[in-house]
Amino acid sequence: MSAVGHAPGKVILVGEHAVVYGRPAIAVPVWDTVATATIEECPAGSGCVIIAHDIDAQVELLHAETDNPLALVVRLTLEKLNLEPNPAWRIEVSSDIPIASGMGSGAAVSAAIVRAIYQRAGADASPDDVSRVVYASEEIHHGTPSGIDNTVVSYGRPVWFKLGEAPEVFETGQPFMLAIADSGVPSPTRETVAGVRNRRERDEAAYLSWFDEIGEIAHRARAAIEKGRMQQLGELFNRNQELLEQIGVSTQLLQRLIRAANRAGASGAKLSGGGGGGNVIALVTAETAKPVADGFRAAGARNVIVTTVGSD
Ligand code: PMV
């Protein structure tokens, strides 16, 4: 019998960069891109092999380095469930979440593996159990991960995040749609974060007030999402984008994509994640989703995903 686990991608809705300085941020799952893990039984004694098609990796659990993130996820989950340390399994992982684009693909792959193992063991995987293991695998990639990615992909719900506090899952008042455009340019988060830090040192007062306003936007955005006030959420996206431009993480291409989305009828649009490249998100409706997606493509987007947040 085979077992299977899934996990979604994620985007940051509002609050990126200011979140590094203690202001809140909101991230949401993107269920239209998923990571999937399946487990097939193999002949007894053959041991556990993990195959990740997208990154061309084949890992034998017994011989994997301790810092191999895929092996770590499997080991921690086997341990947690008191299963034998090297079961005769073939674990196959695939994902259509864009890699290294701020959509949490690594975290989602880890979460899918944890869920598949729980299912194989006939155990219920609580989001918290999944999140803990995913966080440990994120530590290998990112050193000190913020905790956003593991929480969003494990809970599959919008998450309110503030440094030093436990992430909070919250509900949408009504489902809403996002069009997500991949600019095709990598978003080097480490570099954009360092850039903001340098510029802030030269102009602390201005950055303090911009971060404060972004934090305020996150509070208002959460209230707008919980009450289903989409027009207001769109306006908050636009203002958040202006502030991201002020702190120097937007680019001409990202702004071209944002203008195209707003011209095509989006309720608001902004960059999402570290900036410098990466993704742009636009708040859309069933009517505006297609024109906005077309507008994104005409303005140079490499790929567009339309997703609904808050419908299960
Ligand atoms: O690139 P992403 O989606 O992982 O987002 C980075 C968000 C920042 O606020 C810029 C950095 C961080 O660690 O929160």
py3Dmol code that shows the C-alpha trace and the ligand (Angstrom):
import py3Dmol

protein = """\
ATOM      1  CA  MET A   1       0.000   0.000   0.000  1.00  0.00           C
ATOM      2  CA  SER A   2       1.399   3.434  -0.856  1.00  0.00           C
ATOM      3  CA  ALA A   3       1.111   6.543   1.307  1.00  0.00           C
ATOM      4  CA  VAL A   4       1.015  10.137   0.111  1.00  0.00           C
ATOM      5  CA  GLY A   5       1.477  13.606   1.636  1.00  0.00           C
ATOM      6  CA  HIS A   6       0.932  17.084   0.175  1.00  0.00           C
ATOM      7  CA  ALA A   7       1.844  20.632   1.186  1.00  0.00           C
ATOM      8  CA  PRO A   8       1.232  24.033  -0.463  1.00  0.00           C
ATOM      9  CA  GLY A   9       3.561  26.827  -1.524  1.00  0.00           C
ATOM     10  CA  LYS A  10       3.338  30.215   0.211  1.00  0.00           C
ATOM     11  CA  VAL A  11       3.559  33.943  -0.462  1.00  0.00           C
ATOM     12  CA  ILE A  12       4.073  36.836   1.921  1.00  0.00           C
ATOM     13  CA  LEU A  13       1.033  39.103   1.696  1.00  0.00           C
ATOM     14  CA  VAL A  14       2.263  42.161   3.591  1.00  0.00           C
ATOM     15  CA  GLY A  15       5.045  43.116   5.999  1.00  0.00           C
ATOM     16  CA  GLU A  16       8.214  41.734   4.386  1.00  0.00           C
ATOM     17  CA  HIS A  17      11.473  43.408   5.493  1.00  0.00           C
ATOM     18  CA  ALA A  18       9.763  45.337   8.314  1.00  0.00           C
ATOM     19  CA  VAL A  19       9.228  41.889   9.885  1.00  0.00           C
ATOM     20  CA  VAL A  20      13.013  41.606  10.294  1.00  0.00           C
ATOM     21  CA  TYR A  21      12.746  44.663  12.596  1.00  0.00           C
ATOM     22  CA  GLY A  22       9.985  43.261  14.768  1.00  0.00           C
ATOM     23  CA  ARG A  23       6.898  44.428  12.857  1.00  0.00           C
ATOM     24  CA  PRO A  24       4.196  41.857  12.012  1.00  0.00           C
ATOM     25  CA  ALA A  25       3.822  40.168   8.612  1.00  0.00           C
ATOM     26  CA  ILE A  26       1.156  37.998   7.006  1.00  0.00           C
ATOM     27  CA  ALA A  27       1.813  34.994   4.763  1.00  0.00           C
ATOM     28  CA  VAL A  28      -0.738  32.746   3.045  1.00  0.00           C
ATOM     29  CA  PRO A  29      -0.672  29.264   1.507  1.00  0.00           C
ATOM     30  CA  VAL A  30      -0.780  28.812  -2.269  1.00  0.00           C
ATOM     31  CA  TRP A  31      -2.617  25.539  -2.818  1.00  0.00           C
ATOM     32  CA  ASP A  32      -2.356  25.817  -6.607  1.00  0.00           C
ATOM     33  CA  THR A  33       1.265  24.826  -6.371  1.00  0.00           C
ATOM     34  CA  VAL A  34       1.998  21.775  -4.248  1.00  0.00           C
ATOM     35  CA  ALA A  35       4.751  19.462  -3.137  1.00  0.00           C
ATOM     36  CA  THR A  36       3.881  15.767  -3.028  1.00  0.00           C
ATOM     37  CA  ALA A  37       5.652  12.847  -1.362  1.00  0.00           C
ATOM     38  CA  THR A  38       4.734   9.192  -1.912  1.00  0.00           C
ATOM     39  CA  ILE A  39       6.034   6.126  -0.119  1.00  0.00           C
ATOM     40  CA  GLU A  40       6.210   2.704  -1.786  1.00  0.00           C
ATOM     41  CA  GLU A  41       7.192  -0.483   0.027  1.00  0.00           C
ATOM     42  CA  CYS A  42      10.395  -2.140  -1.242  1.00  0.00           C
ATOM     43  CA  PRO A  43      11.710  -5.685  -0.713  1.00  0.00           C
ATOM     44  CA  ALA A  44      12.594  -6.289   2.955  1.00  0.00           C
ATOM     45  CA  GLY A  45      16.132  -5.252   3.871  1.00  0.00           C
ATOM     46  CA  SER A  46      16.589  -2.890   0.925  1.00  0.00           C
ATOM     47  CA  GLY A  47      16.547   0.213   3.157  1.00  0.00           C
ATOM     48  CA  CYS A  48      15.094   3.664   2.594  1.00  0.00           C
ATOM     49  CA  VAL A  49      15.831   5.740  -0.486  1.00  0.00           C
ATOM     50  CA  ILE A  50      14.575   9.286  -1.074  1.00  0.00           C
ATOM     51  CA  ILE A  51      14.230  10.445  -4.667  1.00  0.00           C
ATOM     52  CA  ALA A  52      13.649  14.138  -5.412  1.00  0.00           C
ATOM     53  CA  HIS A  53      12.970  14.470  -9.140  1.00  0.00           C
ATOM     54  CA  ASP A  54      13.035  18.275  -9.369  1.00  0.00           C
ATOM     55  CA  ILE A  55      16.526  18.606  -7.941  1.00  0.00           C
ATOM     56  CA  ASP A  56      17.808  15.336  -9.395  1.00  0.00           C
ATOM     57  CA  ALA A  57      18.670  13.955  -5.969  1.00  0.00           C
ATOM     58  CA  GLN A  58      18.727  10.350  -4.825  1.00  0.00           C
ATOM     59  CA  VAL A  59      19.568   9.870  -1.162  1.00  0.00           C
ATOM     60  CA  GLU A  60      20.111   6.591   0.672  1.00  0.00           C
ATOM     61  CA  LEU A  61      18.978   7.224   4.212  1.00  0.00           C
ATOM     62  CA  LEU A  62      21.598   4.958   5.773  1.00  0.00           C
ATOM     63  CA  HIS A  63      24.492   6.788   4.099  1.00  0.00           C
ATOM     64  CA  ALA A  64      23.147  10.360   3.995  1.00  0.00           C
ATOM     65  CA  GLU A  65      25.087  13.142   5.719  1.00  0.00           C
ATOM     66  CA  THR A  66      23.541  14.442   8.949  1.00  0.00           C
ATOM     67  CA  ASP A  67      22.946  17.831   7.299  1.00  0.00           C
ATOM     68  CA  ASN A  68      21.079  16.440   4.298  1.00  0.00           C
ATOM     69  CA  PRO A  69      17.690  18.176   4.718  1.00  0.00           C
ATOM     70  CA  LEU A  70      15.624  15.410   3.071  1.00  0.00           C
ATOM     71  CA  ALA A  71      17.259  12.689   5.177  1.00  0.00           C
ATOM     72  CA  LEU A  72      16.920  14.828   8.318  1.00  0.00           C
ATOM     73  CA  VAL A  73      13.184  15.178   7.776  1.00  0.00           C
ATOM     74  CA  VAL A  74      12.774  11.411   7.320  1.00  0.00           C
ATOM     75  CA  ARG A  75      14.964  10.582  10.345  1.00  0.00           C
ATOM     76  CA  LEU A  76      13.219  13.024  12.676  1.00  0.00           C
ATOM     77  CA  THR A  77       9.789  11.783  11.630  1.00  0.00           C
ATOM     78  CA  LEU A  78      10.714   8.096  11.995  1.00  0.00           C
ATOM     79  CA  GLU A  79      12.090   8.879  15.453  1.00  0.00           C
ATOM     80  CA  LYS A  80       9.015  10.825  16.494  1.00  0.00           C
ATOM     81  CA  LEU A  81       6.782   7.919  15.450  1.00  0.00           C
ATOM     82  CA  ASN A  82       9.054   5.263  17.020  1.00  0.00           C
ATOM     83  CA  LEU A  83       9.503   3.528  13.649  1.00  0.00           C
ATOM     84  CA  GLU A  84      12.566   1.519  12.653  1.00  0.00           C
ATOM     85  CA  PRO A  85      15.426   3.801  11.529  1.00  0.00           C
ATOM     86  CA  ASN A  86      15.866   2.469   7.963  1.00  0.00           C
ATOM     87  CA  PRO A  87      12.579   1.047   6.640  1.00  0.00           C
ATOM     88  CA  ALA A  88      12.431  -0.584   3.186  1.00  0.00           C
ATOM     89  CA  TRP A  89      10.771   2.400   1.513  1.00  0.00           C
ATOM     90  CA  ARG A  90      11.124   4.331  -1.704  1.00  0.00           C
ATOM     91  CA  ILE A  91      10.105   7.926  -0.917  1.00  0.00           C
ATOM     92  CA  GLU A  92       9.503   9.964  -4.073  1.00  0.00           C
ATOM     93  CA  VAL A  93       9.190  13.718  -3.897  1.00  0.00           C
ATOM     94  CA  SER A  94       7.967  16.069  -6.585  1.00  0.00           C
ATOM     95  CA  SER A  95       6.879  19.690  -6.536  1.00  0.00           C
ATOM     96  CA  ASP A  96       5.554  22.277  -8.955  1.00  0.00           C
ATOM     97  CA  ILE A  97       6.367  25.107  -6.529  1.00  0.00           C
ATOM     98  CA  PRO A  98       8.994  27.343  -8.175  1.00  0.00           C
ATOM     99  CA  ILE A  99      12.353  26.745  -6.478  1.00  0.00           C
ATOM    100  CA  ALA A 100      14.181  29.631  -4.756  1.00  0.00           C
ATOM    101  CA  SER A 101      11.502  32.180  -5.605  1.00  0.00           C
ATOM    102  CA  GLY A 102      10.249  32.912  -2.083  1.00  0.00           C
ATOM    103  CA  MET A 103       7.388  30.419  -2.339  1.00  0.00           C
ATOM    104  CA  GLY A 104       8.642  28.088   0.350  1.00  0.00           C
ATOM    105  CA  SER A 105       9.333  25.101  -1.918  1.00  0.00           C
ATOM    106  CA  GLY A 106      11.896  23.537   0.434  1.00  0.00           C
ATOM    107  CA  ALA A 107       9.571  23.780   3.419  1.00  0.00           C
ATOM    108  CA  ALA A 108       6.675  22.340   1.412  1.00  0.00           C
ATOM    109  CA  VAL A 109       8.717  19.341   0.256  1.00  0.00           C
ATOM    110  CA  SER A 110       9.675  18.662   3.874  1.00  0.00           C
ATOM    111  CA  ALA A 111       6.062  18.959   5.041  1.00  0.00           C
ATOM    112  CA  ALA A 112       4.861  16.593   2.308  1.00  0.00           C
ATOM    113  CA  ILE A 113       7.420  13.973   3.417  1.00  0.00           C
ATOM    114  CA  VAL A 114       6.392  14.255   7.082  1.00  0.00           C
ATOM    115  CA  ARG A 115       2.712  13.846   6.165  1.00  0.00           C
ATOM    116  CA  ALA A 116       3.382  10.821   3.935  1.00  0.00           C
ATOM    117  CA  ILE A 117       5.303   9.072   6.730  1.00  0.00           C
ATOM    118  CA  TYR A 118       2.536   9.780   9.244  1.00  0.00           C
ATOM    119  CA  GLN A 119       0.002   8.385   6.794  1.00  0.00           C
ATOM    120  CA  ARG A 120       2.146   5.280   6.194  1.00  0.00           C
ATOM    121  CA  ALA A 121       2.274   4.794   9.986  1.00  0.00           C
ATOM    122  CA  GLY A 122      -1.483   5.250  10.311  1.00  0.00           C
ATOM    123  CA  ALA A 123      -0.916   8.266  12.592  1.00  0.00           C
ATOM    124  CA  ASP A 124      -2.534  11.722  12.513  1.00  0.00           C
ATOM    125  CA  ALA A 125      -0.060  14.492  11.667  1.00  0.00           C
ATOM    126  CA  SER A 126      -0.990  17.620  13.642  1.00  0.00           C
ATOM    127  CA  PRO A 127       0.124  20.845  11.916  1.00  0.00           C
ATOM    128  CA  ASP A 128       2.346  21.518  14.903  1.00  0.00           C
ATOM    129  CA  ASP A 129       4.128  18.151  14.602  1.00  0.00           C
ATOM    130  CA  VAL A 130       4.737  18.837  10.909  1.00  0.00           C
ATOM    131  CA  SER A 131       5.862  22.407  11.523  1.00  0.00           C
ATOM    132  CA  ARG A 132       8.497  21.390  14.102  1.00  0.00           C
ATOM    133  CA  VAL A 133      10.201  18.923  11.763  1.00  0.00           C
ATOM    134  CA  VAL A 134      10.032  21.349   8.822  1.00  0.00           C
ATOM    135  CA  TYR A 135      11.615  24.085  10.962  1.00  0.00           C
ATOM    136  CA  ALA A 136      14.550  21.759  11.725  1.00  0.00           C
ATOM    137  CA  SER A 137      15.095  21.164   7.992  1.00  0.00           C
ATOM    138  CA  GLU A 138      14.827  24.905   7.279  1.00  0.00           C
ATOM    139  CA  GLU A 139      17.599  25.541   9.798  1.00  0.00           C
ATOM    140  CA  ILE A 140      19.969  23.635   7.509  1.00  0.00           C
ATOM    141  CA  HIS A 141      19.126  25.886   4.535  1.00  0.00           C
ATOM    142  CA  HIS A 142      18.717  29.243   6.233  1.00  0.00           C
ATOM    143  CA  GLY A 143      20.589  29.172   9.560  1.00  0.00           C
ATOM    144  CA  THR A 144      17.956  30.956  11.611  1.00  0.00           C
ATOM    145  CA  PRO A 145      14.710  30.754   9.642  1.00  0.00           C
ATOM    146  CA  SER A 146      11.990  33.195  10.611  1.00  0.00           C
ATOM    147  CA  GLY A 147       9.408  30.459  11.128  1.00  0.00           C
ATOM    148  CA  ILE A 148       7.027  31.821   8.486  1.00  0.00           C
ATOM    149  CA  ASP A 149       7.510  29.117   5.842  1.00  0.00           C
ATOM    150  CA  ASN A 150       7.241  26.053   8.096  1.00  0.00           C
ATOM    151  CA  THR A 151       4.131  27.453   9.772  1.00  0.00           C
ATOM    152  CA  VAL A 152       2.260  28.380   6.579  1.00  0.00           C
ATOM    153  CA  VAL A 153       2.984  25.127   4.725  1.00  0.00           C
ATOM    154  CA  SER A 154       2.171  23.004   7.786  1.00  0.00           C
ATOM    155  CA  TYR A 155      -1.075  24.744   8.728  1.00  0.00           C
ATOM    156  CA  GLY A 156      -2.140  25.538   5.141  1.00  0.00           C
ATOM    157  CA  ARG A 157      -3.820  28.698   6.455  1.00  0.00           C
ATOM    158  CA  PRO A 158      -3.020  32.419   6.668  1.00  0.00           C
ATOM    159  CA  VAL A 159      -0.406  33.115   9.326  1.00  0.00           C
ATOM    160  CA  TRP A 160       0.255  36.232  11.391  1.00  0.00           C
ATOM    161  CA  PHE A 161       3.902  36.395  12.200  1.00  0.00           C
ATOM    162  CA  LYS A 162       5.937  38.531  14.588  1.00  0.00           C
ATOM    163  CA  LEU A 163       9.545  37.896  15.571  1.00  0.00           C
ATOM    164  CA  GLY A 164       9.853  36.281  19.010  1.00  0.00           C
ATOM    165  CA  GLU A 165       6.180  35.361  19.206  1.00  0.00           C
ATOM    166  CA  ALA A 166       4.481  32.088  18.299  1.00  0.00           C
ATOM    167  CA  PRO A 167       3.025  32.370  14.765  1.00  0.00           C
ATOM    168  CA  GLU A 168      -0.750  32.731  14.822  1.00  0.00           C
ATOM    169  CA  VAL A 169      -3.045  31.047  12.313  1.00  0.00           C
ATOM    170  CA  PHE A 170      -6.172  33.024  11.411  1.00  0.00           C
ATOM    171  CA  GLU A 171      -9.224  32.677   9.198  1.00  0.00           C
ATOM    172  CA  THR A 172     -10.438  34.672   6.222  1.00  0.00           C
ATOM    173  CA  GLY A 173     -13.854  36.347   6.441  1.00  0.00           C
ATOM    174  CA  GLN A 174     -14.356  35.380   2.816  1.00  0.00           C
ATOM    175  CA  PRO A 175     -12.095  33.631   0.301  1.00  0.00           C
ATOM    176  CA  PHE A 176     -10.064  35.931  -1.930  1.00  0.00           C
ATOM    177  CA  MET A 177      -8.023  35.461  -5.093  1.00  0.00           C
ATOM    178  CA  LEU A 178      -4.430  36.346  -5.830  1.00  0.00           C
ATOM    179  CA  ALA A 179      -2.600  36.397  -9.139  1.00  0.00           C
ATOM    180  CA  ILE A 180       1.090  35.700  -8.534  1.00  0.00           C
ATOM    181  CA  ALA A 181       3.583  36.695 -11.220  1.00  0.00           C
ATOM    182  CA  ASP A 182       7.109  35.315 -11.294  1.00  0.00           C
ATOM    183  CA  SER A 183       9.381  38.078 -12.588  1.00  0.00           C
ATOM    184  CA  GLY A 184      11.873  35.466 -13.781  1.00  0.00           C
ATOM    185  CA  VAL A 185      14.611  37.331 -11.879  1.00  0.00           C
ATOM    186  CA  PRO A 186      15.993  35.635  -8.747  1.00  0.00           C
ATOM    187  CA  SER A 187      15.245  37.308  -5.425  1.00  0.00           C
ATOM    188  CA  PRO A 188      18.431  37.187  -3.355  1.00  0.00           C
ATOM    189  CA  THR A 189      16.769  37.582   0.061  1.00  0.00           C
ATOM    190  CA  ARG A 190      20.051  37.648   1.975  1.00  0.00           C
ATOM    191  CA  GLU A 191      21.303  40.546  -0.188  1.00  0.00           C
ATOM    192  CA  THR A 192      18.099  42.586  -0.119  1.00  0.00           C
ATOM    193  CA  VAL A 193      17.925  42.201   3.673  1.00  0.00           C
ATOM    194  CA  ALA A 194      21.574  43.329   3.947  1.00  0.00           C
ATOM    195  CA  GLY A 195      20.865  46.278   1.616  1.00  0.00           C
ATOM    196  CA  VAL A 196      18.002  47.463   3.793  1.00  0.00           C
ATOM    197  CA  ARG A 197      20.200  47.123   6.892  1.00  0.00           C
ATOM    198  CA  ASN A 198      22.931  49.310   5.333  1.00  0.00           C
ATOM    199  CA  ARG A 199      20.571  52.010   4.117  1.00  0.00           C
ATOM    200  CA  ARG A 200      18.766  52.057   7.462  1.00  0.00           C
ATOM    201  CA  GLU A 201      22.024  52.752   9.293  1.00  0.00           C
ATOM    202  CA  ARG A 202      22.394  55.949   7.251  1.00  0.00           C
ATOM    203  CA  ASP A 203      18.820  57.131   7.764  1.00  0.00           C
ATOM    204  CA  GLU A 204      17.400  55.582  10.909  1.00  0.00           C
ATOM    205  CA  ALA A 205      14.525  57.998  11.480  1.00  0.00           C
ATOM    206  CA  ALA A 206      13.057  57.540   8.008  1.00  0.00           C
ATOM    207  CA  TYR A 207      13.365  53.743   8.112  1.00  0.00           C
ATOM    208  CA  LEU A 208      11.821  53.634  11.579  1.00  0.00           C
ATOM    209  CA  SER A 209       8.744  55.489  10.353  1.00  0.00           C
ATOM    210  CA  TRP A 210       8.496  53.354   7.173  1.00  0.00           C
ATOM    211  CA  PHE A 211       8.755  50.123   9.188  1.00  0.00           C
ATOM    212  CA  ASP A 212       6.141  51.453  11.627  1.00  0.00           C
ATOM    213  CA  GLU A 213       3.771  52.204   8.777  1.00  0.00           C
ATOM    214  CA  ILE A 214       4.313  48.750   7.241  1.00  0.00           C
ATOM    215  CA  GLY A 215       3.530  47.228  10.654  1.00  0.00           C
ATOM    216  CA  GLU A 216       0.352  49.291  10.790  1.00  0.00           C
ATOM    217  CA  ILE A 217      -0.546  48.046   7.303  1.00  0.00           C
ATOM    218  CA  ALA A 218      -0.141  44.430   8.493  1.00  0.00           C
ATOM    219  CA  HIS A 219      -2.589  45.083  11.363  1.00  0.00           C
ATOM    220  CA  ARG A 220      -5.134  46.678   9.019  1.00  0.00           C
ATOM    221  CA  ALA A 221      -4.650  43.946   6.407  1.00  0.00           C
ATOM    222  CA  ARG A 222      -5.400  41.257   8.962  1.00  0.00           C
ATOM    223  CA  ALA A 223      -8.592  43.042  10.004  1.00  0.00           C
ATOM    224  CA  ALA A 224      -9.569  43.503   6.337  1.00  0.00           C
ATOM    225  CA  ILE A 225      -9.001  39.776   5.623  1.00  0.00           C
ATOM    226  CA  GLU A 226     -10.929  38.684   8.706  1.00  0.00           C
ATOM    227  CA  LYS A 227     -13.847  40.955   7.807  1.00  0.00           C
ATOM    228  CA  GLY A 228     -13.748  40.203   4.077  1.00  0.00           C
ATOM    229  CA  ARG A 229     -13.022  43.857   3.114  1.00  0.00           C
ATOM    230  CA  MET A 230     -11.185  43.261  -0.113  1.00  0.00           C
ATOM    231  CA  GLN A 231     -11.206  46.794  -1.480  1.00  0.00           C
ATOM    232  CA  GLN A 232      -9.376  47.927   1.647  1.00  0.00           C
ATOM    233  CA  LEU A 233      -6.906  45.039   1.383  1.00  0.00           C
ATOM    234  CA  GLY A 234      -6.083  46.133  -2.183  1.00  0.00           C
ATOM    235  CA  GLU A 235      -5.407  49.700  -1.047  1.00  0.00           C
ATOM    236  CA  LEU A 236      -3.130  48.348   1.687  1.00  0.00           C
ATOM    237  CA  PHE A 237      -1.185  46.332  -0.928  1.00  0.00           C
ATOM    238  CA  ASN A 238      -0.629  49.522  -2.934  1.00  0.00           C
ATOM    239  CA  ARG A 239       0.554  51.532   0.069  1.00  0.00           C
ATOM    240  CA  ASN A 240       2.805  48.673   1.236  1.00  0.00           C
ATOM    241  CA  GLN A 241       4.347  48.646  -2.255  1.00  0.00           C
ATOM    242  CA  GLU A 242       5.095  52.406  -2.071  1.00  0.00           C
ATOM    243  CA  LEU A 243       6.905  51.814   1.216  1.00  0.00           C
ATOM    244  CA  LEU A 244       8.847  48.865  -0.242  1.00  0.00           C
ATOM    245  CA  GLU A 245       9.953  51.236  -3.018  1.00  0.00           C
ATOM    246  CA  GLN A 246      11.068  53.758  -0.379  1.00  0.00           C
ATOM    247  CA  ILE A 247      13.234  51.168   1.361  1.00  0.00           C
ATOM    248  CA  GLY A 248      14.822  50.316  -1.973  1.00  0.00           C
ATOM    249  CA  VAL A 249      13.840  46.690  -2.629  1.00  0.00           C
ATOM    250  CA  SER A 250      11.621  47.194  -5.672  1.00  0.00           C
ATOM    251  CA  THR A 251      12.847  47.246  -9.284  1.00  0.00           C
ATOM    252  CA  GLN A 252      11.705  48.698 -12.616  1.00  0.00           C
ATOM    253  CA  LEU A 253      10.538  45.266 -13.748  1.00  0.00           C
ATOM    254  CA  LEU A 254       8.544  44.639 -10.564  1.00  0.00           C
ATOM    255  CA  GLN A 255       6.961  48.078 -10.891  1.00  0.00           C
ATOM    256  CA  ARG A 256       6.087  47.427 -14.533  1.00  0.00           C
ATOM    257  CA  LEU A 257       4.332  44.205 -13.489  1.00  0.00           C
ATOM    258  CA  ILE A 258       2.490  46.016 -10.680  1.00  0.00           C
ATOM    259  CA  ARG A 259       1.333  48.808 -13.014  1.00  0.00           C
ATOM    260  CA  ALA A 260       0.141  46.230 -15.542  1.00  0.00           C
ATOM    261  CA  ALA A 261      -1.887  44.406 -12.876  1.00  0.00           C
ATOM    262  CA  ASN A 262      -3.503  47.581 -11.570  1.00  0.00           C
ATOM    263  CA  ARG A 263      -4.300  48.765 -15.121  1.00  0.00           C
ATOM    264  CA  ALA A 264      -5.922  45.396 -15.862  1.00  0.00           C
ATOM    265  CA  GLY A 265      -8.287  45.804 -12.907  1.00  0.00           C
ATOM    266  CA  ALA A 266      -6.479  44.390  -9.868  1.00  0.00           C
ATOM    267  CA  SER A 267      -7.690  45.797  -6.532  1.00  0.00           C
ATOM    268  CA  GLY A 268      -4.048  46.298  -5.531  1.00  0.00           C
ATOM    269  CA  ALA A 269      -0.605  44.867  -6.215  1.00  0.00           C
ATOM    270  CA  LYS A 270       2.830  44.674  -4.643  1.00  0.00           C
ATOM    271  CA  LEU A 271       6.063  42.755  -4.668  1.00  0.00           C
ATOM    272  CA  SER A 272       6.115  39.752  -2.336  1.00  0.00           C
ATOM    273  CA  GLY A 273       9.125  38.487  -0.398  1.00  0.00           C
ATOM    274  CA  GLY A 274      12.611  39.911  -0.477  1.00  0.00           C
ATOM    275  CA  GLY A 275      12.233  41.930  -3.710  1.00  0.00           C
ATOM    276  CA  GLY A 276      14.995  42.730  -6.201  1.00  0.00           C
ATOM    277  CA  GLY A 277      13.190  40.115  -8.319  1.00  0.00           C
ATOM    278  CA  GLY A 278      10.978  37.216  -7.279  1.00  0.00           C
ATOM    279  CA  ASN A 279       7.210  37.557  -7.255  1.00  0.00           C
ATOM    280  CA  VAL A 280       4.558  40.213  -7.575  1.00  0.00           C
ATOM    281  CA  ILE A 281       1.099  39.556  -6.111  1.00  0.00           C
ATOM    282  CA  ALA A 282      -2.150  41.173  -7.224  1.00  0.00           C
ATOM    283  CA  LEU A 283      -5.505  41.017  -5.472  1.00  0.00           C
ATOM    284  CA  VAL A 284      -8.047  39.907  -8.089  1.00  0.00           C
ATOM    285  CA  THR A 285     -11.611  38.625  -8.440  1.00  0.00           C
ATOM    286  CA  ALA A 286     -13.118  35.905 -10.625  1.00  0.00           C
ATOM    287  CA  GLU A 287     -13.676  38.668 -13.245  1.00  0.00           C
ATOM    288  CA  THR A 288     -10.275  40.355 -13.095  1.00  0.00           C
ATOM    289  CA  ALA A 289      -8.107  37.222 -12.667  1.00  0.00           C
ATOM    290  CA  LYS A 290      -7.709  36.567 -16.395  1.00  0.00           C
ATOM    291  CA  PRO A 291      -7.097  40.149 -17.575  1.00  0.00           C
ATOM    292  CA  VAL A 292      -4.591  40.633 -14.747  1.00  0.00           C
ATOM    293  CA  ALA A 293      -2.807  37.351 -15.555  1.00  0.00           C
ATOM    294  CA  ASP A 294      -2.677  38.404 -19.236  1.00  0.00           C
ATOM    295  CA  GLY A 295      -1.427  41.861 -18.228  1.00  0.00           C
ATOM    296  CA  PHE A 296       1.321  40.283 -16.106  1.00  0.00           C
ATOM    297  CA  ARG A 297       2.434  38.099 -19.036  1.00  0.00           C
ATOM    298  CA  ALA A 298       2.398  41.006 -21.494  1.00  0.00           C
ATOM    299  CA  ALA A 299       4.549  43.004 -19.037  1.00  0.00           C
ATOM    300  CA  GLY A 300       7.161  40.240 -18.978  1.00  0.00           C
ATOM    301  CA  ALA A 301       6.133  37.752 -16.242  1.00  0.00           C
ATOM    302  CA  ARG A 302       7.705  34.361 -16.776  1.00  0.00           C
ATOM    303  CA  ASN A 303       4.868  32.484 -15.091  1.00  0.00           C
ATOM    304  CA  VAL A 304       1.550  33.395 -13.457  1.00  0.00           C
ATOM    305  CA  ILE A 305      -0.357  31.421 -10.818  1.00  0.00           C
ATOM    306  CA  VAL A 306      -3.904  32.295  -9.798  1.00  0.00           C
ATOM    307  CA  THR A 307      -4.882  30.989  -6.384  1.00  0.00           C
ATOM    308  CA  THR A 308      -7.758  31.300  -3.931  1.00  0.00           C
ATOM    309  CA  VAL A 309      -6.933  31.874  -0.272  1.00  0.00           C
ATOM    310  CA  GLY A 310      -9.293  30.665   2.410  1.00  0.00           C
ATOM    311  CA  SER A 311     -11.433  28.095   0.658  1.00  0.00           C
ATOM    312  CA  ASP A 312     -11.222  24.573   2.020  1.00  0.00           C
TER     313      ASP A 312
END
"""
ligand_1 = """\
14
PMV
O 11.919 35.711 0.040
P 10.942 35.244 1.072
O 9.546 35.037 0.607
O 11.451 34.122 1.925
O 10.742 36.499 2.021
C 11.760 37.196 2.650
C 11.099 38.083 3.625
C 11.986 39.061 4.321
O 11.150 39.767 5.230
C 12.588 40.045 3.341
C 13.113 38.376 5.059
C 12.683 37.571 6.270
O 13.519 36.769 6.739
O 11.576 37.739 6.768
"""
view = py3Dmol.view(width=600, height=400)
view.addModel(protein, "pdb")
view.setStyle({"model": 0}, {"cartoon": {"style": "trace"}})
view.addModel(ligand_1, "xyz")
view.setStyle({"model": 1}, {"stick": {}})
view.zoomTo()
view.show()
